[in-house]
Amino acid sequence: MNCLTDKGYTTGIHIDTCSKNGITTYSSPKAHSSQDNGLYNMNEFVYDAELDTYTCPANQVLHTNGYICKKRKHRVKRYYTKACNGCKLREKCTRNINGRFIERSIYQKALEENEKRVNLNPEYYRLRQQITEHQFGTLKRQWGFTFTLMKGKEHVLTEVNLMMVCYKLRRLMSILDLNALKHWLSMLCGNTIWVFQPIRVVLSSFYTKNNNCKIENLNLLIPLEVFR
């Protein structure tokens, strides 16, 4: 199974979980979070998977003690070297008085494999834009759905889901034409209308007890004509 996602889903733990469950990810790679401060970027340090070490631009080896520490929401291993003292490239590498160190996520291998797949298959990844992006373009640009009226995650998701239902119905009208859509909806409702029967009975009893009135036609509560 393949999975195409944008950067919002490019997290190490999710990609690693997918890999362990037989799901091949093609998730848009994120740029490394290291600061662009004029010093050597982490990409200039070469990782040796067999020895679990990094080699710096000065050809010195950074080792780790294997301890995994928590950094905000991430779990990383740190790699150090004592060779920074007296190194000719130190000014281009670090301003830390203790020397340069590298932090590597425990999910870095999964992230790198995902990035390699995306870079080797650019046309395949573009399918995601063709499949998913036009819905949001229509909702935002043509329908003006650039903000929500509700607040709170549950309420906002309900509002968004309603908009998605409207979008899908509109797409079906374009694909099937209006009369064909009405035909299929009537068939669908005809097969599921029995689900509303217990609800109508309960509501009938409620209204009769509370309003002292007799409802002779239960269709007044949920008109079947709505589903025809």
N, C-alpha and C positions, 0 to 999 in steps of 0.2 A: 504494500500500500504506500502510495506517495502522498505527501502533504505539502501544499503551496501556501505560504503565509508571508505576511509583511513583518517589518522590524518589531512590531509590538509583541510578537510571539517568539522573537529570537532571544530566548533565555536558556542558559546552559542546562538547567535542571529539566526543562521541558523537552529540549532536543535530545538530551541523554535518555530520558524516559521513553521517548518515541523510538530511539535506536534499539533500546532493550526489548521493545515490544514489536519489532519488525516493521516499524513505520519509517520510511525514508523521507527526511525533511528537505525541503528546498525553501528555506526561510531567509529573507533578505538580511545579509550580514550587517552587523553594527560596527561602526568605527571603534577602535580601541579607546578606552576612556582616559588614557594617559594624556597629560597636558601638552599642548604644542608650545613649549617654552624655549625652543631653540636647542635643547639638549637631545642626545641620542634617544630615538623612539624605541619602544620595546621591540618593535619588529626588526630592529637591527641586531638583536640578541638571538643567537641560533640555539634552538632547543634540541637536545639529544634525548630521545624517548627511551633509549636502551639504558643510558646511565642516569637519566632523570637530572640533567644538569643544563645550564645555559652557558654559552660562550659569548663574551662581550666583544665589541669592536677592537679592543686591544688584545684579543686572543687569550683572555684570562677566563678561567672557569668559575662559575657561580654554583655553589652547592646548597642543598636544603637538608635540614635535619628531619624532614618528613612530617613535621608537626602541622596540622591543619588548623588554621585560626579563622575566626569569623570577622568579616569586614562588612559592616552594615548587613545587607541581606545575602552577602556572598561568603563562600568558604574557599579559602585560598591557601596555597603553600608559598613560602618565601624563600628566595635564593640569595645567598650572600657570597662575597669574596673579600679577602683581606688585601687584595692586590691594588685596591684603589689608592692606598697610601703610596705616594711617589709616582703614580701613573701619569704619563705625559698627556693622556687624553682626558684626565679628570675634569678639567674645566668645560669640556664639551659633553660630559656625561652626567655629572651630578653636582649639586651644591650641598648635599647632605654631609655633615661633618663625619658621619660614620661610614660614608661610602655608598655606592649604588647597590640597590637590591631590587629584585624582580618579584612580582606577585603573580602567581599562576592559578587560575580557577581549577577546581577539581573536575570541572566539566569542559576544560579547554579543548581536549581532544575532540569531543563531540562537536563543539563550535567550529573548530578548524575543518573538520570533515564536511560539515554542512556548507561552510563558505566555499570550499573547493568544489563541491557539487554544483553550487549556484554559478560559480565562475566558469565552469566547464560546460554548463547547459543554459546559456543566457536566453535562448529562444523558448525553452521549456518554462523558465521562470516567468517570462512575459505573459504566459497564458493566464496567470493569476490576475493581471491587470485587465485582460480581456473579459474574464469571467466575473470578477467581483467589483471592479472599480466603477463601471457605468451606472450601477444602481445608486451609488452615493452621489455621482455626478448629477443624475436626474433629480434625486431628492433635494440636493442642496441648490443647484443652479436653476433648474426649471421650476421646482415646486417651492423654493425658498425655505426649505427645512434646515435652517442653519443654527437653530437653537431649540431647546425644549421649553414647554410651558410648565412642566412638572418639576418637582424637586425630590431628591432622594433616589437611590439606585433603583429600587423596585418600581417606583412610579415612572421614572424616566424610561426604563426598559419597556414598560407597558406602552408608553406613548410611541416609542420607536417601533415596537412590534406592530402596533396598529398602522403606522406608516408603511411598514414592510408589507403588510397584508394588502393595503391599498395599491402599493406598487405592483405586487404580484397579480392582483386582479386586473390592473390596467394592462400589464404585459399579456395576460391571457386574452384580453379583448383584442389586442393587436394581432396575436398569433391565431386565435380561433375565429374571430369576429364575434360581435355581441350576441347574435342569435344562437350560435353554437355554444357560447359560454353559458347562456341561460339554460340551454338544453342539458348540459352536463351538470350544472348546479341543481337543476330540478331532479335529475336522476339520483344525485348524491343525497339530497335532502329526503327524497322518497325512500331511500334505503335506511336512513338514520332517524326519521321522524318519530319512530317508536320510543326513542330515548327520552323524548319530551313528555311522554304520556304520564309517567309517575309524577312529574313536576306539576303538570296541569291538574292532576287529581288532588295533590297536596294544596295547591293554591286555591282550588275550588272550595275545599273544606275550610281553609283559613278565612276566605272572604265571606263564606256563608255564616260562620260562627261570629265573626267580628262585625259584620254589617247587617246581620239579620235579613239577608236577602237570598233569594234562590237563583242560582245561576243555572239556567236550563241548557245553555249552549257553552260547553267548555272551550269552544273555538274562540270565544270572546277574549279569553286570557292569552292564548297563543294562536293567532289566526293561521290556519294552514295555508291561506292564500299567499302568505309571505314566502312560502317555500315552493310555490308553483311557478 
